[in-house]
Amino acid sequence: MTDAPRRPDPIPLTVLTGFLGAGKTTLLNRMLRDPALADTVVIVNEFGEIGLDHLLIEGVTEDMVLLGAGCLCCTVRGDLITTLEDLLRKRDNGRITPFRRVVIETTGLADPAPILHALIYHPYLVMRYRLQGVVTVVDAVNGSATLDDHPEAMRQAAVADRIVLAKADLAGDTAALRARLAALNPSAPIDPPDVPAATLLGGFFGLDGKAADVRAWLGAVPETDGHAHDVNRHDAAIRAFSLTSDAPVPRPAFEMFLDLLRGGHGPKLLRLKGLVAIADDPDRPVVVHGVQHVVHAPVTLPAWPDDDRTSRLVLIVRDLDPAFVVSLWDAFLGRPRIDAPDAAALTNNPLAIPGG
């Protein structure tokens, strides 16, 4: 009796986004010259204007070209899911060189949520790709005005794992914009445009697909005290905060907490990511990744990546009171507060969740 073939390791995938004119093209062209992107597939959409002519070597297929850095580049002319599946078929059948990672460059008007949904929800893609992170480019010159006028730009910045501040040399003082971005998304480092590609792509799963710096991936977001601190009126609807637990979390309580949060407030949950110690196996933490009402099946790590065994969940929400979420978390952990919701009532009627 022969053993079943081993499932291939998931391929790390990074989403590169940013509003129109932010500087994604310049950043991506620079990254494509970096040896760290060798054996990478770059997916651009049909509206892309990436200057690839000086990097082209030869055509591979009608929609795919081989780049000088050893990367492949293809154009999305339809469904992103179809494109990702087609790449896997070509890779598995030996029609293209096996690639080690994927970078998706979105159109400037894109809301990243649908792309993230596909990457963490599709039953086949979730086995073959692993979302490594979201990199958002922000224009230092026009960034504040863009955030004021375009909700897509707000969402792009809010869901980022890293923010690249482009054109800072033309903007003068960027302190106010940096403060606004930090308040909008405290867990995302703000990098200059010359940051090495390995740093931008070295998210939680690392360039080799293994766990890297969990602390950097989660970011340092203090646990909320339930009080809003407005940066300005445009950002008031979006909040970032974290939930923690020093003690391992009972699996049923954790699963019910996630079910109630996404079931009653899914559209308001812009991003969720975390590392949690489950009570029945506390030595092997689970990684949680979610966007709106879709939460990726938790991935169990073989061991903790460092000595800190605190369970940490980072949430970015829109039009949802962080104090309510903290109260719900406390209730399911058995540390209810005076203003905690009635967990039994919520279980029987998820639609009754306050603020829904």
Buried (B, 14 or more C-beta within 10 A) or exposed (E): EEEEEEEEEBBBBBBBBBBBBBBBBBBBBEBBBBEBBEEBBBBBBEEBEBEBEEBEEEEBEEEBBBBEBBBBBBBBEEEBBEBBBBBBEBBEEEEBBEBBBBBBBBBBEBBBBEBBBBBBBBEEBBEBBBBBBBBBBBBBBBBBEBBEEBEBBBBBBBBBBBBBBBBBEEBEEBEEBBEBBBBBBBBBBBBEBEBEBBEBBBBBBBBEBEBBEBEBBBBEBEBBEBEEEEBEEBBEBBBBBBBEBEBBBBBEBBBBBBEBBBBBBBEBBBBBBBBBBBEEEBEEBBBBBBBBBBBBEBBEBEEBBEEEBEBBBBBBBBEBBBBBBBBBBBBBBEEBEEEBBEBEEBEEEBEEBBEE
